[in-house]
Amino acid sequence: MTSALTQHLLQRRTLFFGGKGGVGKTTVASAFALMSADRGDRTLLVSTDPAHSTSDILERELTGEPQQVVDNLWAMEIDPEHEVDAYIAEVKARIADSVPPRLAGEVERQIDIARISPGAEESALFDRFTRILEHEARDYDRVVFDTAPTGHTLRLLSLPETMTAWITGLISHRKKVNILGRMWRNVAGAGAGAGSHDDMDDPVLRVLNERKHRFEETRKLVTDAKRASFAFVVIPERLPILETGKAVRALDKYRIPVGGVFVNRVLPDHAEGEFLQRRREREAGYLDEIAATFATHPIQHVPLMEADVVGVKALRELGMVLGSGESGVGSEK
């Protein structure tokens, strides 16, 4: 019998796995992606976590382009530094076609300053993120994002709304500049120099409109509960529970659907010993807290495995647990 949470997620085409650093988020995301592939769904696993743990867990050196791992499973890791460099290079190339040569040097200097400004990395990652959803995702039945730790991910997922508003303002400003330019040329005549006579001929405005459309489509996707879902991974400890609770409320604010919560590393019933018994008693209180905090979402307990989950074989075993929900511990809601 498939667990309620897993069944819910398998009905969505775009999935996000998130959580506090160190809770096993990458492991659960990788196991789920492999389970999806074993079911016959062409699955792409995308890591946006700078730690690059996905390569270690899959025992495969991943790059920024999809690589096949096993039948029906491809994986890739996005390098934030590389994405920022590529993003800045693209901006410079586009600006070079629309800025007078006398201003090019100063514009490039300002762009280089922006390279190290707060938010530059998130903007570059978001640009790559939207391109994956627009292009690579077409070749797969399901895309599973293994996201960076919670705070970084929340900033990334809030960008569809904030970037759309920001770029709308830029478009409005650019149109006003074009209107003033046309007025000036009408008054000054040929001596005012050549320029765009139509917004459709403006390369800057064209790029802004293209990006606005891409941002709007991304926002539609991540807020569509029938197509996308966010799953949190948490462990029965105080700080991960508090952080995940805040994250769920933040996603609700941006209308991003939360599919449920995987409670990872729950002590199995067969674990014996006085030390483990004391831990189990303390753990029971945290499990009750998780059940109360996320009472409106499906919850699935995932047992603490006897060995590190590394490699396809171990991930497949964990995937079977995720799929069946028969972990021998906990409950589902």
C-alpha positions in Angstrom: 0.0 0.0 0.0 1.5 3.4 -1.0 1.7 5.9 1.8 -0.7 8.9 1.6 2.2 11.4 1.3 4.1 9.5 -1.4 0.9 8.9 -3.3 0.1 12.7 -3.2 3.6 13.6 -4.4 3.6 11.0 -7.3 0.6 12.8 -8.7 2.6 16.0 -9.2 5.1 16.7 -12.0 7.3 19.2 -10.1 8.5 18.5 -6.6 10.6 20.4 -4.1 12.3 18.8 -1.1 13.5 21.1 1.6 14.5 21.3 5.2 17.1 22.5 7.7 20.7 21.5 6.8 21.6 18.1 8.1 18.2 16.4 8.3 18.7 14.1 5.4 16.8 16.2 2.8 19.2 15.2 -0.1 19.0 11.5 0.9 15.1 11.5 0.9 14.9 13.5 -2.3 17.3 11.2 -4.1 15.5 8.1 -2.8 12.2 9.5 -4.0 13.5 10.4 -7.4 14.9 6.9 -7.8 11.6 5.4 -6.7 9.9 7.6 -9.3 12.3 6.3 -12.0 11.8 2.7 -11.0 8.0 3.2 -11.5 8.8 4.0 -15.1 8.6 7.8 -14.9 11.4 9.7 -16.7 12.7 11.6 -13.7 15.2 14.5 -13.4 16.8 15.1 -10.0 18.1 18.7 -9.7 20.2 19.8 -6.8 20.3 23.5 -6.0 22.2 22.8 -2.8 25.8 24.4 -2.8 27.0 21.5 -0.7 26.8 19.1 -3.7 25.8 16.2 -1.5 23.8 14.6 -4.4 27.0 13.6 -6.2 28.2 11.9 -3.0 25.0 10.1 -2.4 24.6 8.9 -6.0 28.3 8.1 -6.2 28.4 9.9 -9.5 30.2 13.1 -10.4 27.4 15.4 -11.5 27.6 18.7 -13.5 25.2 21.5 -14.5 23.8 19.3 -17.3 21.6 16.2 -16.8 23.5 12.9 -16.7 21.8 9.5 -16.7 22.3 7.6 -13.5 20.1 4.5 -14.1 17.1 3.7 -16.3 14.7 6.6 -16.3 16.7 8.7 -13.8 18.9 11.7 -14.7 20.6 14.1 -12.2 22.3 17.4 -12.2 23.9 19.8 -9.7 23.6 23.6 -10.1 26.8 25.4 -9.1 25.8 28.9 -7.7 29.2 30.4 -8.5 29.1 29.2 -12.1 25.5 30.4 -12.5 26.3 33.9 -11.2 29.3 34.2 -13.6 27.2 33.0 -16.6 24.3 35.3 -15.6 26.6 38.3 -15.4 28.3 37.4 -18.7 24.9 37.2 -20.4 23.8 40.6 -19.0 27.0 42.2 -20.2 26.5 40.7 -23.7 23.0 42.0 -23.9 23.9 45.5 -22.6 26.7 45.8 -25.1 24.2 45.7 -27.9 22.1 48.5 -26.5 24.5 50.9 -24.7 26.5 53.6 -26.4 30.3 52.7 -26.5 31.1 55.8 -24.3 29.0 54.4 -21.5 29.9 50.7 -21.9 32.9 50.8 -19.5 30.9 52.4 -16.6 27.9 50.1 -17.2 30.2 47.0 -17.0 31.8 48.4 -13.8 28.3 48.7 -12.2 27.5 45.1 -13.3 30.7 43.8 -11.7 29.7 45.6 -8.5 26.3 43.9 -8.7 28.1 40.6 -9.0 29.0 40.7 -5.3 25.8 42.4 -4.1 23.3 40.7 -1.8 20.8 38.7 -3.8 23.0 38.2 -6.9 23.4 34.5 -6.3 19.6 34.0 -5.7 18.8 35.9 -8.9 21.3 33.8 -11.0 19.9 30.6 -9.5 16.4 31.7 -10.1 17.2 32.5 -13.7 18.7 28.9 -14.1 15.7 27.5 -12.2 13.2 29.1 -14.6 15.2 27.8 -17.6 15.1 24.3 -16.3 11.3 24.4 -15.9 11.0 26.0 -19.3 13.3 23.7 -21.3 14.8 20.6 -19.6 11.6 19.7 -17.8 9.8 19.1 -21.1 11.8 15.9 -21.6 10.8 14.4 -18.3 7.7 13.1 -16.6 8.8 14.5 -13.2 11.4 16.9 -11.9 12.5 16.6 -8.3 14.4 19.6 -6.8 16.7 18.9 -3.9 16.9 22.4 -2.6 19.4 24.3 -0.4 18.8 24.7 3.4 15.5 26.3 4.3 16.4 30.0 4.4 18.1 30.0 1.0 15.3 28.1 -0.5 12.6 30.4 0.8 14.4 33.4 -0.7 14.6 31.5 -4.0 11.0 30.5 -4.1 9.8 34.0 -3.1 11.5 35.4 -6.2 8.8 34.6 -8.8 6.5 37.1 -7.1 9.1 39.8 -6.2 11.0 39.5 -9.5 7.8 39.8 -11.5 6.9 43.1 -9.7 10.4 44.4 -10.1 10.7 43.7 -13.8 7.2 45.2 -14.4 8.6 48.4 -13.0 11.6 48.2 -15.3 9.4 47.7 -18.3 7.3 50.7 -17.4 10.4 52.8 -16.9 11.9 51.7 -20.2 8.7 52.6 -22.1 8.8 56.1 -20.6 12.4 56.5 -21.7 11.4 55.4 -25.2 8.5 57.9 -25.3 10.8 60.7 -24.2 13.3 59.7 -26.8 10.7 59.8 -29.6 9.5 63.2 -28.4 13.0 64.5 -28.5 13.7 63.2 -32.0 10.5 64.7 -33.2 11.5 68.1 -31.9 15.2 68.0 -32.7 14.8 66.2 -36.1 17.6 64.1 -37.7 20.2 65.9 -35.6 19.0 64.0 -32.5 20.5 60.8 -33.9 19.0 57.5 -34.6 17.0 55.5 -32.2 14.2 53.0 -31.7 10.9 54.3 -33.1 8.9 51.4 -31.7 9.0 49.5 -28.4 9.0 46.3 -30.5 12.4 47.3 -31.9 13.9 47.9 -28.5 16.3 45.0 -27.6 16.2 45.9 -23.9 12.5 46.0 -23.7 12.3 42.7 -25.6 14.5 41.0 -23.1 12.6 42.4 -20.2 9.3 41.2 -21.6 10.8 37.7 -22.2 11.9 37.5 -18.6 8.6 38.8 -17.3 6.8 36.1 -19.2 9.2 33.4 -17.9 8.8 34.7 -14.3 5.0 34.7 -14.6 4.9 31.2 -15.9 7.2 30.0 -13.1 5.0 31.6 -10.5 2.0 29.9 -12.0 3.7 26.6 -11.8 5.1 26.7 -8.3 1.7 27.9 -6.9 -0.4 25.3 -8.8 -1.3 22.6 -6.3 -2.2 20.2 -9.2 1.2 20.4 -10.8 3.7 21.2 -8.0 4.2 20.4 -4.4 6.8 21.1 -1.6 7.8 18.3 0.8 9.7 19.1 4.0 12.1 16.7 5.6 12.5 17.1 9.4 14.0 15.1 12.2 12.5 14.8 15.7 14.5 17.5 17.3 13.6 21.0 18.5 15.4 23.3 16.1 14.4 21.5 12.9 10.8 21.5 14.0 10.8 25.2 14.7 12.5 26.1 11.5 10.2 23.9 9.4 7.1 25.4 11.0 8.3 28.9 10.1 9.1 27.7 6.5 5.6 26.2 6.1 4.0 29.5 7.1 6.3 31.4 4.7 5.3 29.1 1.8 1.7 29.6 2.7 2.3 33.4 2.4 3.5 32.9 -1.2 0.7 30.4 -1.9 3.2 27.6 -2.6 1.5 24.3 -1.9 3.0 22.1 0.8 2.4 18.4 0.2 3.5 17.1 3.6 6.4 16.3 5.9 8.8 13.3 6.0 10.0 12.8 9.6 13.4 11.3 9.1 15.6 9.1 11.3 12.9 7.9 13.6 14.2 5.2 15.9 12.8 1.8 14.8 10.9 -0.4 17.2 13.6 -3.1 17.2 16.3 -0.8 18.4 17.2 -2.0 21.9 19.2 -0.8 24.9 18.8 1.6 27.8 20.4 4.5 25.9 18.1 4.1 22.9 15.1 3.7 25.2 15.8 7.1 26.8 16.2 8.6 23.3 12.9 7.0 22.2 11.1 8.5 25.2 12.4 12.0 24.3 11.7 11.4 20.7 8.1 10.6 21.4 7.5 14.1 22.7 9.0 15.6 19.5 6.8 13.3 17.3 3.8 14.6 19.2 4.9 18.1 18.6 5.4 17.4 14.9 1.9 15.9 14.6 0.4 19.0 16.3 2.5 21.5 14.3 1.7 20.0 10.9 -1.7 18.6 11.7 -3.2 19.8 8.4 -0.5 18.1 6.3 0.3 14.4 5.6 3.1 13.1 7.8 5.2 10.1 7.1 7.8 8.6 9.5 11.1 7.4 7.9 13.1 5.0 10.2 16.8 5.5 11.1 18.7 3.2 8.8 21.4 0.9 10.1 24.0 2.2 7.7 24.6 5.3 5.7 22.3 5.6 2.7 24.9 5.9 -0.2 24.6 4.5 -3.6 21.8 3.3 -5.8 21.2 0.0 -3.9 20.8 1.8 -0.5 18.6 4.5 -2.0 16.4 1.9 -3.6 15.9 0.3 -0.2 15.0 3.6 1.3 12.7 4.3 -1.7 10.8 1.1 -0.9 10.2 2.4 2.6 9.0 5.8 1.3 6.7 4.0 -1.2 5.1 1.6 1.1 5.0 3.7 4.3 5.5 0.5 6.2 8.3 1.7 8.3 7.1 0.1 11.5 7.0 3.4 13.3 4.9 6.5 13.4 1.7 7.2 11.7 0.3 9.2 8.7 -2.0 12.1 8.8 
